[in-house]
């Protein structure tokens, strides 16, 4: 065996020889450098035929022995002819040789390709491909044997068509307009492009689509013109009568306006510009931009081109004369356009001047009206009195007011522009000063009030809000500050502060007309210093006039400004009370008006320091004797109930009265007393206290303690008068019931007051609704017991407690009897 048999093999086949290559390929390199790469998956054909199987790519796989042979690129390539257009001589020669169109087929086929290497017989496809290409190149036998293949099938297509209404021999579709036979192909004569040999429609297309084909006419016309390309097109036209185009001046102006609008420069500048156009075949000169912008606007009117003038057969051609004529025409057009533009400019100037003239005339009329108004205003102003006017000769204050009203109503613009309101300083001030010179505000406070009110309506400005004396004050404010305030200053300096009535009445009457800052100046700088000096001179022990009588009338006007006066007043009152005794009622009369004037803290401190110690000494000196009681010291103390706070009075009684009172009660009960007298004594002392004090928990507790002491004394053994125990028990129940009724009444009053004020919706209207509201607020169940009554009253459950309501009092079921209770106690028990 030779080396050629070891490293390769040669296969002898019918059509060619295939040599297996053993060189190193890309597949070998990829396999060596990347052993883990994805392997090629074997196809079914490779598994069946092995090395003789077809391979898709010779570059990606490693060649193997046998198999598909490589392409042989050395063999000639055969093409299917698409046709080449022949020359007219070749076509004529072919027509003479062929004789007819039907006998003339395609160009001679290309020589058969040389034999090439083939694959095994079962894999050879070249023959099939070659036959196929030859069959298509030779044309299709139209209409022959179409549908014959149905005899080899079950004929389902024909049957389906017949089911849908198809009849053999007729067309397809609802109206039989569709064609049955395939589109016929007509063999082209030569190898030219489509349409090179005339109409290619077949007989079938003419029958199925009988439409006139305009392409034939276009082709005839094209051939006709193509054959005349050497003839002179102007030969026949020269015999015709020439047409002249005329352009009127209006058309030229309209055309020039359009061109002028498109150019931002003026007409004079455009007329002086020379433009050389070198964009065409020849150089052209234009004398304005409008010419060059309009050279393509109207093609029909464009001058004849050089090619037209130089055409063959021209009978009259003078280019220099034509150029000169065209130049004259252009210059004339420019003159017309310039004249038109100049005329339009003059018209615009006329319109602008007419508008300006009307505006100036309107302004002149306005100025004349303003002059007339100013003359009238000047005449009115000259009527006002001046320094040279003698007293009594000029207009009165009322006449000046009417003139100012006329200026404001009829000449408002001049009044505001010229600031005529400031004339009041020079005109009205002297008149008002003269009128107010004899005025005494304390005797006739309403004097000149109407006049000042009239000038307020005239002079007071809504735009200016003066806050003090300065140069930019409102005219009305200046009038008051310079005329009215001096009169009031002199009046206050001579005023006695204890004669408070006339001064307060005067200021109350003038306050609506005074600006806030002027009223503040008057009160703070004139009235208040006088009051402070008078308070410093006041002595509560010697002065017979109470101080509140001439201080309190100033509260509506001065309000919090009087606070600096209160400490000196309290200090002087405190000094005066050092030697005071509660039996003297004058102190209460002097202090009572100040209770609502002083603050709550200041009043309470004053009472604790000066009054309560005196009352405590009085209660300590009180002797409680059931058989001969002196009540005057107790009345002296209780007279101060409205002056002292409830807590202070309760604390005073708790420390200085109730210990002695309970001690006397205990000693009386220990000596076989008469319980009727004790009952009367108890009720008598309790009647000395007001309902407000009895409602206080500490006072209520002390009286309940007295009842408990009496109940214990009755419950103890020993001799006792008949009915004493029952009387004391009845007294105890009656007193407690009164307490509960008072609490319920107070709660009902509070509820009614809330309902009257309308603070909230759903306000209870009766006592039952109040209990229901309280139960909801405290998350307690309140509901009636069905079929349960006590003495005709409905029973309710309030939480776990059974209650009933009788005349605004809540009764709670006790161990043996029903006990009255308050609403707050009921809520506490339910919780």
Residue pairs with C-beta under 8 A, 6 or more apart in sequence:
4 10
7 22
8 19
8 20
8 22
9 20
9 65
10 17
10 19
11 17
11 18
11 66
13 117
13 118
13 120
14 118
14 121
15 115
15 116
15 117
15 118
16 69
16 72
16 115
16 116
16 117
16 118
17 117
18 69
18 70
18 117
20 63
20 65
21 63
25 59
25 62
25 63
26 59
27 59
27 60
27 61
27 62
28 62
30 37
31 37
31 62
40 60
40 61
43 53
45 53
45 54
46 53
50 66
51 64
51 65
51 66
51 67
52 66
52 67
52 68
52 119
52 120
52 123
53 67
53 68
54 67
54 68
54 123
55 61
55 67
55 68
58 70
68 119
68 123
69 117
69 118
69 119
72 116
72 117
75 113
75 114
75 116
76 113
76 114
77 113
78 110
78 112
78 113
78 130
78 133
79 110
80 133
80 136
80 137
81 106
81 107
81 109
81 110
81 137
81 191
82 191
83 106
83 107
83 188
83 190
83 191
83 192
83 193
84 107
84 190
84 191
84 192
85 190
85 191
85 192
85 193
85 196
86 94
86 190
86 191
86 192
90 190
91 189
91 190
94 104
94 189
94 190
95 104
98 104
101 189
104 187
104 189
105 139
105 187
106 137
106 138
106 139
106 187
107 190
107 191
109 134
109 137
113 130
116 126
118 124
118 126
139 185
139 187
140 185
142 181
142 182
142 184
142 185
143 181
143 182
143 184
146 181
146 182
147 158
150 157
150 158
161 172
166 172
170 176
170 180
171 177
171 178
171 179
171 180
172 178
172 179
172 180
179 204
179 208
181 204
183 204
183 205
184 202
184 203
184 204
184 205
185 202
186 200
186 201
186 202
188 197
188 200
189 197
190 196
190 197
194 200
195 215
195 219
198 219
199 213
199 215
199 216
199 219
201 213
232 311
232 312
232 313
233 311
234 311
234 312
234 313
234 314
235 313
238 313
238 315
245 300
245 301
247 301
249 336
252 333
252 336
252 337
253 336
253 337
253 340
255 294
255 297
256 290
256 333
256 336
256 337
256 340
256 341
257 340
259 289
259 290
259 293
259 294
260 267
260 270
260 290
260 337
260 341
262 293
263 270
263 289
263 290
263 293
265 289
267 337
267 338
267 341
267 342
267 345
268 338
270 288
270 289
270 290
271 287
271 288
271 334
271 338
273 287
273 288
273 289
274 285
274 286
274 287
275 285
275 286
275 287
275 288
275 289
275 291
275 292
276 283
276 284
276 285
276 286
277 283
277 284
277 285
277 286
277 292
277 295
278 284
281 305
281 306
282 306
286 292
286 295
286 330
287 330
287 331
287 334
288 334
288 337
290 334
290 337
291 330
291 334
295 302
296 302
303 322
303 326
309 317
309 319
309 322
310 317
373 411
373 414
374 414
376 411
377 407
377 411
377 414
377 415
377 418
377 420
380 403
380 406
380 407
381 420
381 423
383 395
383 403
384 394
384 395
384 400
384 403
384 423
384 426
384 427
385 393
385 394
385 395
385 427
385 430
385 431
386 394
391 434
395 403
396 431
397 428
397 431
397 432
397 435
397 451
398 451
400 427
400 428
400 431
401 451
401 454
401 455
401 458
404 420
404 424
404 458
404 459
405 458
407 414
407 415
407 420
408 415
408 458
414 420
415 421
421 459
421 461
421 475
422 475
424 455
424 458
424 459
424 475
424 476
424 478
424 479
425 475
425 478
425 479
425 482
428 455
428 479
429 479
429 482
429 483
432 448
432 451
432 452
432 455
432 479
432 483
432 484
433 483
435 448
435 451
436 447
436 448
436 483
436 484
436 487
439 447
439 448
439 487
440 491
441 447
441 487
441 488
441 491
441 502
441 503
441 506
442 491
442 495
442 499
442 502
442 503
442 506
443 502
445 502
445 505
445 506
445 509
445 510
446 509
449 509
449 510
449 513
452 480
452 484
452 513
453 513
455 476
455 479
456 476
456 513
458 476
459 474
459 475
459 476
459 479
460 474
460 475
460 476
460 477
461 474
461 475
461 476
464 472
464 473
464 474
466 472
466 473
466 474
466 477
466 515
466 517
467 517
468 517
469 481
473 481
474 515
477 515
477 518
480 514
480 515
480 518
481 518
485 518
485 521
485 522
488 522
488 526
489 526
492 503
492 522
492 526
492 527
492 530
493 526
495 503
495 530
497 530
497 531
497 533
497 534
497 550
498 534
498 545
498 550
499 550
500 549
500 550
500 553
500 554
501 553
503 527
504 553
504 554
504 557
507 519
507 522
507 523
507 527
507 557
508 556
508 557
511 519
511 557
514 522
523 557
523 558
523 561
524 561
527 554
527 558
528 558
528 561
528 562
531 551
531 554
531 562
531 565
532 564
532 565
534 550
535 547
535 551
535 565
535 568
535 569
536 568
538 547
538 569
538 572
539 572
540 547
540 572
540 573
540 576
540 590
541 576
546 589
546 590
546 593
547 569
548 590
548 593
548 594
548 597
551 562
551 565
551 569
552 593
552 597
554 562
555 562
555 597
566 597
566 598
566 602
569 594
570 598
570 602
570 606
573 590
573 591
573 606
573 610
574 606
574 609
574 610
577 587
577 610
577 611
577 614
580 587
580 614
581 614
582 614
582 615
582 618
582 633
582 636
582 637
582 640
583 632
583 636
585 639
587 611
588 639
588 640
588 643
591 611
591 643
592 642
592 643
594 603
595 603
595 643
598 606
604 645
604 648
607 643
607 644
607 645
607 648
608 648
611 640
611 643
611 644
612 644
612 648
612 652
615 636
615 637
615 640
615 652
616 652
616 655
616 656
618 633
618 636
618 637
619 633
619 634
619 637
619 652
619 653
619 656
619 657
620 656
621 633
622 630
622 633
622 634
622 657
622 660
623 630
624 660
624 661
624 664
625 664
626 664
626 668
626 677
626 681
631 688
634 657
634 688
637 652
638 688
640 649
641 649
641 690
641 692
641 693
644 652
646 692
646 693
646 696
649 693
650 693
650 696
650 698
650 699
653 693
653 699
654 698
654 702
658 702
661 685
661 706
662 702
662 705
662 706
662 709
665 678
665 682
665 706
665 709
665 710
666 709
668 678
669 678
669 709
669 710
669 713
670 713
672 719
674 721
675 710
675 714
675 721
675 724
675 727
675 728
676 727
678 710
679 727
679 728
679 731
682 703
682 706
682 707
682 710
682 731
686 694
686 703
686 735
689 699
691 742
693 699
694 700
694 703
694 739
694 742
695 742
695 743
695 746
700 739
703 735
704 736
707 728
707 731
707 732
707 735
707 736
710 728
710 731
710 732
711 728
711 729
711 732
714 720
714 724
714 725
714 728
714 729
715 725
736 820
737 809
737 820
739 822
740 809
740 810
740 820
740 821
740 822
741 808
741 809
741 820
743 822
743 823
743 824
744 767
744 808
744 809
744 810
744 822
744 823
745 808
747 770
747 822
747 823
748 767
748 770
748 808
751 763
751 764
751 770
754 760
754 763
755 763
755 764
755 765
762 773
764 770
764 772
764 773
767 805
767 808
768 805
770 823
771 782
771 798
771 805
771 810
771 823
771 826
772 782
774 780
774 823
774 827
775 781
775 782
775 798
776 782
778 827
778 830
778 831
780 798
780 799
780 827
780 830
780 831
781 797
781 798
781 799
782 796
782 797
782 798
782 799
783 796
783 797
784 794
784 795
784 796
784 797
785 794
785 795
785 796
785 797
785 802
788 794
788 795
789 795
790 804
790 818
793 804
793 805
793 806
794 804
794 805
795 802
795 803
795 804
796 802
796 803
796 804
796 805
797 803
798 826
798 830
799 829
799 830
799 831
800 830
801 812
801 813
801 826
801 829
801 830
802 812
802 813
803 810
803 811
803 812
803 813
803 826
804 810
804 811
804 818
805 811
809 820
810 820
810 821
810 822
810 823
810 826
811 818
811 819
811 820
811 821
812 818
812 819
812 820
812 821
812 826
812 829
821 829
